[in-house]
Amino acid sequence: MSQTFPRINRQTTFYILVLFVIVFNATAQFKELKKLQQQRKLITYRFWGDEYKELPRFLKGVHKIGHFTDRDLLKEKIAGVRLAQAQLMLVPTVIDPERTDYEFVLVECTTPHKALAKLKELHLKPVFLNPKIGVLLGKKEK
Amino acid sequence: MFLLPSLISWLTGFLLLEFLLRKSPARIIFSLRLVLAFGLGLGISSYLTFLSFPLFDKLNGPFVIGTHGLTLIALIGLNFSLIKNIPQRLRAFKITAQNILELVFWGALIFLLGQYAKFYPDGGWDAWSVWNLKARFLYLGGHDWVRIFDPTLWRSSPHYPLFLPLLNVWGWIFTKDPTTLAPLWHSILITLLTLGALFYGLKNFVSSRAAWLGTLLLLSPPIFPIFGISQYSDIILGYYLLMIFIVLLLTKEANEKNLLLLGGLFTGFLTFIKPEGAIISLMLIFLSASHWMNQVDPKSLKTYWLRLGTGYLLGILPTVIFTRWYAPANITFINGLTSTTSPADGERLKIIFQFLANELLSGHWHGLWVVLLLGVFLGYKQANPGKNLIIPIFLLGYMLVICSYYWFNTYFEIRWWLNQTLSRLLISLLPTVIWWVFYRMETSVRSS
């Protein structure tokens, strides 16, 4: 009897602790799901990559394109997200971020007006424009 | 249609496993066989898909489907007697209350993971900037798939191996469209398989009680299902790591040397999942060798080595081809031991250990690591301490190697780097740690 008691004690202690953590975390899990549900009600899920899905048809056979954004790629998370999701959609074309010396340049600005101005400054002809979000694909004028 | 490739993978794995274990005395419950078979099958599918690239210099869908078909036909031929006995086996199968409870549990899990997946259908940041990006290059790139190695894409770690992207490509061959459905399904499947490996691994070796508690504990903090459906490779690493230890223990308990072939294959798979998988695999091979030196007679040792070595060599073959002919060097590396501009100093080391301690106690783990650490102390007296000693030695050794790498690779600012990667590293170790702690607790000695 004295031999079995300590093992039961250690195991029981551990399993009670485990049960406590499971129950506590189950409520956390429930709260997390509820929080996500509420967030989704306020802000609809948006995959930025969808804004670029029209572009591959203009870039058949193009290996690399340039890229310009008026957002700070290092400081603004959204700039990085947009760049990564644009790259995902443009495969197998490669985007060279923050370089404009290519035949095609993807210009992303906070407003369509700014994007058009930048296009003019870079001497690019618009090939594709998403008027809602200021995304432009420009081609070098010959 | 998106389920069909997984079904083919599972069937391939199942038939190969049954063939390897056809004369085995190993006591492996059927559900654990299913989990092991899935791991084997998914690895084979990823490897057969990879074969298309060195052979045709692009993805060749009919070739991938054809090689799967031929493999299946060969395996059906090898397992003819097993297939003949299926009706008899089905008649012998009994539905118990425990089976029904388990089915309800897995159904509830699919529902829970589905809920999270609904909120993150495209996965986390690394899904679209690394893993799915590589998969799309492989699927859509034709001969230009090698652009994944373009240095311009350094953010996607061009040197990373391709196990998960190839698995997603295998799914897309059937859906004919590189949508998020296949990656999402694979992330749910692999999360379920990780939980399944833990559940049936504990049930097979110790008890149902440990299986339920251990699995619920792993599932309980929201961080696990969220990482699970993120479409990252870390959970796959965790799944195979746990299965390697399960297979090693099965080998030991049943003295079934064919299982070592499987263990070797799984260890080889690790090298194609993530770069740290290569370090893990070398550590595991070294540890297994030292472990057996003392426990196995010299005659058996040779057989042990032959089986494990054959499996491992087969498993690392794609990694060897990938590393030798395709992968660029890791450009995110500065040797802090020799660099004068970014030296590996004491301050960096201090930050690493402080960060690690803070991470283990961090709120997003919801006390998980604390309770596991307590479990290690409470189960300290082992009836046979040498039996699973390989796990704590591996865990300590691996953490030491990882901390050293964080210290001497000074390419990244250390706080940012730890912030981005440490939780993922711990997620991949978590299933093995839980399995080990519960195994220890159930096998602790009766005397005080």
Contacts between the chains, C-beta under 8 A, distances in Angstrom:
chain1	res1	chain2	res2	distance
A	3	B	446	5.2
A	3	B	447	5.2
A	3	B	448	7.6
A	4	B	446	5.4
A	5	B	448	7.7
A	6	B	446	7.8
A	6	B	447	7.4
A	6	B	448	3.5
A	7	B	444	6.0
A	7	B	445	6.9
A	7	B	446	4.9
A	7	B	448	7.8
A	10	B	378	4.5
A	10	B	379	6.9
A	10	B	441	7.7
A	10	B	444	6.7
A	11	B	378	7.6
A	11	B	379	8.0
A	11	B	441	5.9
A	11	B	442	7.8
A	11	B	444	7.3
A	13	B	378	6.2
A	14	B	371	8.0
A	14	B	374	6.8
A	14	B	375	5.3
A	14	B	378	4.8
A	14	B	379	7.2
A	14	B	441	5.7
A	15	B	209	7.7
A	15	B	213	6.2
A	17	B	371	5.2
A	17	B	374	6.3
A	17	B	375	8.0
A	18	B	213	5.1
A	18	B	217	5.5
A	18	B	371	6.2
A	18	B	375	7.7
A	19	B	213	7.2
A	21	B	217	6.5
A	21	B	220	6.5
A	21	B	366	6.9
A	21	B	367	5.4
A	21	B	368	6.8
A	21	B	371	5.1
A	22	B	213	7.3
A	22	B	216	4.8
A	22	B	217	5.9
A	22	B	220	4.9
A	24	B	366	6.9
A	24	B	367	7.4
A	25	B	220	3.4
A	25	B	221	5.2
A	25	B	222	7.8
A	25	B	366	4.7
A	25	B	367	7.9
A	25	B	368	7.9
A	26	B	220	6.2
A	28	B	220	7.9
A	28	B	221	7.0
A	28	B	222	6.1
A	28	B	366	5.8
A	29	B	112	7.9
A	29	B	220	6.7
A	29	B	221	7.7
A	29	B	222	5.2
A	29	B	225	7.7
A	32	B	222	4.1
A	32	B	226	8.0
A	33	B	115	5.9
A	33	B	116	7.5
A	36	B	116	7.8
A	36	B	119	4.6
A	40	B	119	6.3
A	45	B	119	7.2
A	45	B	121	7.2
A	47	B	121	7.7
A	47	B	122	5.1
A	49	B	122	7.5
A	49	B	128	6.8
A	63	B	144	7.5
A	63	B	147	7.2
A	64	B	150	7.9
A	64	B	152	7.0
A	81	B	125	7.4
A	84	B	125	7.1
A	84	B	128	5.6
A	84	B	129	3.9
A	84	B	133	7.8
A	84	B	155	7.3
A	85	B	128	5.5
A	87	B	129	7.4
A	87	B	133	6.4
A	87	B	153	7.5
A	88	B	128	4.8
A	88	B	129	7.4
A	88	B	132	6.4
A	88	B	133	5.2
A	88	B	136	6.4
A	91	B	133	6.8
A	91	B	136	4.1
A	91	B	137	5.4
A	91	B	140	5.3
A	91	B	141	6.8
A	92	B	136	7.9
A	92	B	137	5.8
A	92	B	140	5.7
A	92	B	141	4.0
A	92	B	142	7.4
A	92	B	144	4.7
A	92	B	145	7.2
A	92	B	147	5.6
A	94	B	147	5.6
A	94	B	150	5.2
A	94	B	152	5.4
A	94	B	153	6.3
A	95	B	152	7.6
A	96	B	152	5.0
A	97	B	152	7.9
